[in-house]
Amino acid sequence: MELRLGFEPLDDYLKYELYKGAMKLVQDVMLAKPGETVMVTADTSTDMRVANALAAAAYAIDAVPVLVEYPTAKETCIDPPLPLQAAACKADVWIELADKNVQHTLSWQKALACGCRYTCLTGMDVDMIVRCITHVDYDLVIKLGEKMKSIIEQAGTVQILSKNGTDLRGEMQGRRVRHSGRKAIEKGQSNMMCGQISWNCMESTINGTLVFDGALWPPAEIGLLSAPVKLTVEKGVVTKVEGGRDADIFRGWLAGYNDPASYRVAHYSLGFNPGVMAPTGRIVEDERVFGGIEFGIGSQGASILAEKWDAPSHTDGTILKPTILLDGKVFEEDGVYQHPEVREICKELGVAGY
């Protein structure tokens, strides 16, 4: 048997924990109700144990599960097969597990406009669902996200630093913060796994240097970084990509789209899922490394509560131990939150070092 990304492929591996996490995700997070249609989509790179457990959980609460599997696409942000597109517009809940996820595509936008409650869990395997959902106090992580959201929304200037050379500054100018790890309480809501808040500073004010040192995906050839990738950002646009082999791959990948929007800084995202203490190469986890920060480059949806634009690509890169200054005051230092109210909730979560 072949190991993929380090997860144990046996069918019985953590099966009780898997079933508990699937029920928690369907009923308590996506808030599926009896009679609602719950569509689970997977490609041929998906861990089907998770897909089947989610479908079974939906059935167990008298919702109607629809499990759709299709061939793995060559790249992310490609519209899925037409039957899936049509089904998404009729689904009440859509849980996406596909490795080559369709988030940000036009058909995904249409599904949200139709009222579908969606969550992107691309690449989720048994190990991920158990660590990041089953064993996590979801309500307490949401409480932490709400506290950090309120603090950042009050800031004027946000500066991101790190010992790897990152020094990026931007102005909020009243921008709001999106808590993407909430429960699916609204129609047309695009959700992510708990442990993330996102925002974008006023795009024209974002200037400086970003150095990714954790993960970068897509392109599919990277994932975990073998060496830092340095980006120069001017007025919210990436103007230079420097580094070694990974930087060369990323530079070529961006250029291949031949679209200026693919170079735009789309969002900042703080990670704080206590089940993720180090990157794994699975971007849904890597974005939520506790104390890390992630930046999106490329297409940006309206849900980020900032400017909206379409691009043919979207990628996410992470910094593992950032220092964050809000109006010159230390909010986080070297990956450890310093704000007293934030630290108190981290202590409640039982995170080491708090």
C-alpha positions as CSV (number, residue, x, y, z in Angstrom):
1,M,0.0,0.0,0.0
2,E,1.2,3.5,-0.8
3,L,1.3,6.3,1.8
4,R,0.1,9.7,0.6
5,L,1.2,12.7,2.6
6,G,1.8,10.6,5.7
7,F,-1.7,9.4,6.5
8,E,-2.3,5.7,7.4
9,P,-4.4,4.2,4.6
10,L,-6.0,1.3,6.5
11,D,-9.8,1.5,6.4
12,D,-10.1,1.0,10.2
13,Y,-7.6,3.7,11.1
14,L,-9.1,6.1,13.7
15,K,-12.6,5.0,12.4
16,Y,-14.5,6.0,15.6
17,E,-12.8,9.4,15.7
18,L,-13.5,9.8,12.0
19,Y,-17.2,9.1,12.5
20,K,-17.4,11.5,15.4
21,G,-15.7,14.2,13.4
22,A,-17.9,13.7,10.4
23,M,-21.1,14.0,12.5
24,K,-19.7,17.1,14.2
25,L,-18.9,18.7,10.8
26,V,-22.2,17.9,9.2
27,Q,-24.5,18.6,12.1
28,D,-22.8,21.1,14.4
29,V,-20.7,23.1,11.9
30,M,-22.5,23.0,8.6
31,L,-25.8,22.9,10.5
32,A,-27.4,20.4,8.1
33,K,-31.0,19.7,9.0
34,P,-33.4,16.8,8.3
35,G,-34.6,17.0,4.7
36,E,-31.7,19.2,3.5
37,T,-29.5,18.0,0.6
38,V,-25.9,17.6,1.6
39,M,-23.6,17.3,-1.4
40,V,-20.1,15.9,-0.8
41,T,-17.7,16.3,-3.7
42,A,-14.5,14.4,-4.2
43,D,-11.9,13.9,-6.9
44,T,-9.8,10.8,-7.5
45,S,-7.2,12.2,-5.1
46,T,-9.6,12.4,-2.2
47,D,-9.5,10.2,0.9
48,M,-12.8,8.5,0.3
49,R,-13.1,7.3,3.9
50,V,-13.8,10.9,4.8
51,A,-16.2,11.4,1.9
52,N,-18.2,8.3,2.8
53,A,-18.2,9.2,6.5
54,L,-19.6,12.6,5.8
55,A,-22.3,11.2,3.5
56,A,-23.2,8.6,6.2
57,A,-23.4,11.4,8.8
58,A,-25.8,13.4,6.7
59,Y,-28.0,10.3,6.3
60,A,-27.9,9.6,10.0
61,I,-29.5,13.0,10.7
62,D,-32.2,12.4,8.0
63,A,-30.6,14.8,5.5
64,V,-30.2,13.7,1.9
65,P,-26.6,12.9,1.1
66,V,-25.3,13.2,-2.5
67,L,-21.7,12.0,-3.1
68,V,-20.1,13.1,-6.3
69,E,-16.7,11.8,-7.4
70,Y,-14.9,12.8,-10.6
71,P,-11.4,12.7,-12.1
72,T,-8.7,14.9,-10.6
73,A,-8.3,18.1,-12.6
74,K,-4.9,19.3,-13.8
75,E,-5.1,22.5,-11.7
76,T,-7.2,24.3,-9.1
77,C,-9.7,27.0,-9.9
78,I,-11.1,25.0,-12.8
79,D,-14.9,24.7,-13.1
80,P,-16.0,21.1,-12.3
81,P,-18.0,18.9,-14.6
82,L,-21.3,20.3,-15.7
83,P,-23.6,17.9,-13.7
84,L,-21.8,18.9,-10.5
85,Q,-22.2,22.6,-11.3
86,A,-26.0,22.0,-11.7
87,A,-26.2,20.0,-8.5
88,A,-24.3,22.7,-6.5
89,C,-27.1,25.2,-7.3
90,K,-29.7,22.8,-5.8
91,A,-27.7,21.7,-2.7
92,D,-28.4,23.2,0.7
93,V,-24.9,22.2,1.9
94,W,-21.8,21.6,-0.2
95,I,-18.7,20.0,1.4
96,E,-15.8,20.1,-1.0
97,L,-13.0,17.6,-0.4
98,A,-11.4,17.6,-3.9
99,D,-7.7,17.9,-4.0
100,K,-8.0,20.3,-7.0
101,N,-10.6,22.5,-5.4
102,V,-13.0,24.7,-7.4
103,Q,-13.3,27.6,-5.0
104,H,-13.2,31.0,-6.7
105,T,-14.6,29.6,-10.0
106,L,-17.6,31.2,-11.7
107,S,-19.7,28.0,-11.0
108,W,-18.7,28.2,-7.3
109,Q,-19.8,31.8,-7.2
110,K,-23.1,30.8,-8.8
111,A,-23.7,28.1,-6.2
112,L,-23.3,30.6,-3.4
113,A,-25.7,33.0,-5.2
114,C,-28.2,30.2,-5.2
115,G,-28.0,30.0,-1.4
116,C,-25.7,27.0,-1.0
117,R,-23.8,26.8,2.3
118,Y,-20.3,25.7,1.2
119,T,-17.1,24.7,2.9
120,C,-13.7,24.1,1.3
121,L,-11.8,21.1,2.9
122,T,-9.5,20.3,0.0
123,G,-7.2,17.4,0.7
124,M,-8.8,16.5,4.0
125,D,-7.9,13.0,5.1
126,V,-8.7,11.0,8.2
127,D,-5.7,12.3,10.1
128,M,-6.7,15.9,9.4
129,I,-10.4,15.6,10.3
130,V,-9.5,13.9,13.6
131,R,-6.8,16.4,14.7
132,C,-8.5,19.6,13.4
133,I,-12.2,18.9,14.0
134,T,-12.9,15.8,16.2
135,H,-10.4,16.8,18.9
136,V,-10.9,20.6,18.8
137,D,-13.2,22.6,20.9
138,Y,-14.9,24.3,18.0
139,D,-16.8,26.9,20.0
140,L,-13.7,28.0,21.9
141,V,-11.7,28.4,18.6
142,I,-14.6,30.5,17.3
143,K,-14.5,32.6,20.4
144,L,-10.8,33.2,19.8
145,G,-11.4,34.2,16.2
146,E,-14.1,36.6,17.2
147,K,-11.8,38.3,19.8
148,M,-8.9,38.6,17.2
149,K,-11.4,39.9,14.6
150,S,-12.6,42.7,16.9
151,I,-9.0,43.7,17.8
152,I,-7.8,43.9,14.2
153,E,-10.8,45.8,13.0
154,Q,-9.9,48.6,15.3
155,A,-6.4,48.9,13.9
156,G,-5.3,51.6,11.5
157,T,-1.9,50.3,10.3
158,V,-1.0,46.6,10.1
159,Q,2.7,45.6,9.8
160,I,3.9,42.1,9.3
161,L,7.5,41.2,10.2
162,S,9.5,38.1,10.6
163,K,13.1,37.0,11.1
164,N,13.1,35.6,7.6
165,G,13.0,39.1,6.1
166,T,9.3,39.8,5.8
167,D,8.3,43.5,6.3
168,L,4.9,44.3,4.9
169,R,2.8,47.3,5.8
170,G,-0.8,48.2,4.9
171,E,-3.6,50.5,6.1
172,M,-7.0,49.1,7.2
173,Q,-8.9,52.4,6.6
174,G,-12.0,50.8,8.1
175,R,-11.8,47.5,6.4
176,R,-13.7,44.6,8.1
177,V,-12.3,41.2,9.1
178,R,-13.9,38.0,7.9
179,H,-14.2,35.1,10.3
180,S,-14.1,32.2,7.8
181,G,-14.1,29.5,10.5
182,R,-17.6,30.2,11.8
183,K,-20.5,27.8,11.6
184,A,-22.6,27.9,8.5
185,I,-25.5,30.0,9.7
186,E,-26.3,31.9,6.5
187,K,-27.4,30.9,3.0
188,G,-24.8,31.5,0.4
189,Q,-22.0,31.4,3.1
190,S,-18.6,30.2,2.0
191,N,-17.0,28.6,5.0
192,M,-13.6,27.2,5.9
193,M,-12.4,25.0,8.7
194,C,-12.2,26.6,12.1
195,G,-9.0,28.5,13.1
196,Q,-8.8,31.3,10.5
197,I,-9.7,35.0,10.2
198,S,-9.1,36.9,7.0
199,W,-9.0,40.5,5.8
200,N,-7.3,42.7,3.2
201,C,-5.7,46.0,3.9
202,M,-6.6,48.8,1.4
203,E,-5.0,47.4,-1.7
204,S,-3.1,50.5,-2.8
205,T,-1.5,50.8,0.6
206,I,0.1,47.3,0.8
207,N,3.9,47.6,0.3
208,G,7.0,45.8,1.3
209,T,8.4,42.3,1.3
210,L,6.8,39.0,1.9
211,V,8.9,35.9,2.6
212,F,7.0,32.6,2.6
213,D,8.8,30.0,4.7
214,G,6.1,27.3,5.5
215,A,4.0,26.3,2.5
216,L,2.9,27.6,-0.9
217,W,0.1,25.9,-2.8
218,P,-0.8,25.8,-5.7
219,P,1.3,25.2,-7.8
220,A,0.9,21.5,-7.1
221,E,4.7,21.0,-7.4
222,I,5.4,22.9,-4.2
223,G,3.3,22.4,-1.1
224,L,5.8,22.4,1.7
225,L,8.6,24.8,0.9
226,S,12.2,23.6,0.6
227,A,13.5,27.1,0.7
228,P,12.0,30.6,1.3
229,V,10.2,32.4,-1.5
230,K,10.6,36.2,-1.4
231,L,8.0,38.5,-2.9
232,T,8.3,42.2,-3.5
233,V,4.9,43.9,-3.2
234,E,4.1,47.4,-4.5
235,K,0.7,48.9,-4.1
236,G,-0.9,45.5,-3.5
237,V,0.7,43.8,-6.5
238,V,3.6,41.2,-6.5
239,T,6.3,42.8,-8.7
240,K,9.2,40.3,-8.1
241,V,9.6,36.7,-7.0
242,E,13.0,35.6,-5.7
243,G,14.6,32.5,-4.2
244,G,15.6,29.1,-5.3
245,R,13.9,26.2,-7.1
246,D,10.4,26.8,-5.5
247,A,10.6,30.5,-6.4
248,D,11.4,29.6,-10.0
249,I,8.4,27.2,-10.1
250,F,6.1,29.8,-8.6
251,R,7.3,32.6,-10.9
252,G,6.7,30.4,-13.9
253,W,3.3,29.3,-12.7
254,L,2.1,32.9,-12.2
255,A,3.5,34.0,-15.6
256,G,1.6,31.1,-17.2
257,Y,-1.7,32.7,-16.5
258,N,-0.7,35.9,-18.3
259,D,-3.2,38.0,-16.2
260,P,-2.2,40.9,-14.0
261,A,-4.9,40.0,-11.5
262,S,-3.0,36.8,-10.7
263,Y,-0.3,39.0,-9.0
264,R,-2.6,40.9,-6.7
265,V,-2.5,40.4,-2.9
266,A,-5.9,39.0,-2.1
267,H,-6.0,38.6,1.7
268,Y,-4.1,38.2,5.0
269,S,-5.2,35.3,7.1
270,L,-4.3,34.4,10.7
271,G,-4.1,30.7,11.7
272,F,-5.1,29.4,15.1
273,N,-6.4,25.8,14.9
274,P,-4.9,24.0,17.9
275,G,-4.8,20.8,16.0
276,V,-2.1,22.2,13.6
277,M,1.3,23.0,15.0
278,A,3.4,22.6,11.9
279,P,2.7,22.6,8.1
280,T,1.9,19.3,6.5
281,G,1.7,20.2,2.8
282,R,-2.1,20.2,2.9
283,I,-3.1,23.8,2.5
284,V,-6.3,23.7,4.6
285,E,-4.1,22.8,7.6
286,D,-1.1,24.9,6.6
287,E,-3.3,28.1,6.6
288,R,-4.2,27.3,10.2
289,V,-0.9,26.6,11.8
290,F,-1.3,28.0,15.3
291,G,0.3,31.5,15.3
292,G,1.1,31.5,11.6
293,I,-0.1,33.9,8.9
294,E,-1.1,33.2,5.3
295,F,-1.5,35.4,2.3
296,G,-3.6,34.8,-0.7
297,I,-2.4,35.9,-4.1
298,G,-4.8,36.1,-7.1
299,S,-8.6,35.9,-7.4
300,Q,-10.6,37.5,-4.6
301,G,-14.3,36.9,-3.7
302,A,-16.7,39.3,-2.2
303,S,-16.7,37.3,1.1
304,I,-13.3,38.8,2.1
305,L,-15.2,42.1,2.7
306,A,-12.8,44.1,0.6
307,E,-12.4,44.8,-3.1
308,K,-13.6,42.0,-5.3
309,W,-11.9,40.8,-8.5
310,D,-11.6,37.7,-10.7
311,A,-8.4,36.1,-11.7
312,P,-7.7,32.7,-13.4
313,S,-5.6,31.7,-10.3
314,H,-5.4,31.8,-6.6
315,T,-2.6,30.6,-4.4
316,D,-1.8,30.7,-0.6
317,G,1.6,31.1,1.0
318,T,2.4,31.0,4.7
319,I,4.8,32.5,7.3
320,L,5.3,30.3,10.3
321,K,6.4,32.7,13.0
322,P,5.3,36.3,12.2
323,T,5.5,39.4,14.4
324,I,2.4,41.5,13.9
325,L,2.2,45.2,14.9
326,L,-1.1,46.9,15.1
327,D,-0.6,50.7,15.1
328,G,2.9,50.0,16.2
329,K,1.9,47.9,19.2
330,V,2.9,44.2,19.4
331,F,-0.1,41.9,18.8
332,E,2.0,38.8,18.1
333,E,5.8,38.2,18.4
334,D,7.6,35.4,16.6
335,G,4.4,33.3,16.3
336,V,3.2,33.8,19.9
337,Y,0.2,36.0,20.5
338,Q,0.9,38.8,23.1
339,H,-2.4,40.5,23.5
340,P,-3.6,39.6,27.0
341,E,-7.2,38.7,26.1
342,V,-6.1,36.6,23.2
343,R,-3.5,34.8,25.4
344,E,-6.2,34.0,27.9
345,I,-8.3,32.1,25.3
346,C,-5.2,30.4,24.0
347,K,-4.7,29.2,27.6
348,E,-8.3,27.9,27.8
349,L,-7.6,25.9,24.6
350,G,-4.6,24.3,26.3
351,V,-2.1,25.5,23.7
352,A,1.5,25.0,24.7
353,G,3.3,28.2,25.7
354,Y,0.2,30.0,27.0
